Amino acid sequence: MSVEDSEPVAATPEGLRLAWWVTAWLRGEAVTDLVLDAVIGPDATHTVSGLAALGLGGAEGVADTLVSGLGRLRTEGATALGVAFPAEGDPVGLGGPKAFNDAALEAGEAVVSDAGVGLVPVRVGAVLEWQAYAAQRRQLPDVGEADRALRLALSESATALAELDVARWRPEVADRLMNLRHRPALAEAPGVPARCVELAARGVQAREIVAVALEDDGGAVSAAEMLRRREALVGLDRAARRALTAAGSPEVWPPD
């Protein structure tokens, strides 16, 4: 991605940061201190809870530090972490069991290791706790297919919102749709294919557009118009979540 096509570094989703950087660490491509800085970011700290209940050591009811928790996963044979951005009706990136799926759906994101452990983020103030669950094998969208679907969804949503006069009720959304080349620049980890970094940036961009467009229904003249606006964004949000899931899952990464 060229400098002129990108914006300042954006807030990378927490699950994506964890998946990218811990995978780099597990593969020997990033040192621990760098990983901690990248994953924890502006938070006070991150912890991992629930590993003891899965028979992975530690004291029952006592949270591990991020380093010790990730170390337990590595001891169990984890070689990578992948991410999931599910929503009701579209559990993309999840493979079960129900307890893990339910927690991930409530949080809107999760990470899954290849050692059969899933982690779901729960925020308590400035501390982020990654709660551990048993996780099963999952099916994932193909990077190429997710890329094409997101491009199509952006085009279709832009057309639909233009017809609904988005510039009148949400000028900032219109501005974003007119400047799709100016994608957020994510702080990627070593070893992540450039194609996946770019796809993730467009996924974050699309979700930001959806979030801004759904902040309120200002300027809507009827309930039918409000419904049409939301319908125009449903497909974009789905494509964005699938793009982020593919871009953050080493299982489906193409050779860089």
Order of alpha helices (4+ residues) and beta strands (2+ residues): beta-alpha-alpha-beta-beta-alpha-beta-alpha-beta-beta-beta-alpha-alpha-alpha-beta-alpha-alpha
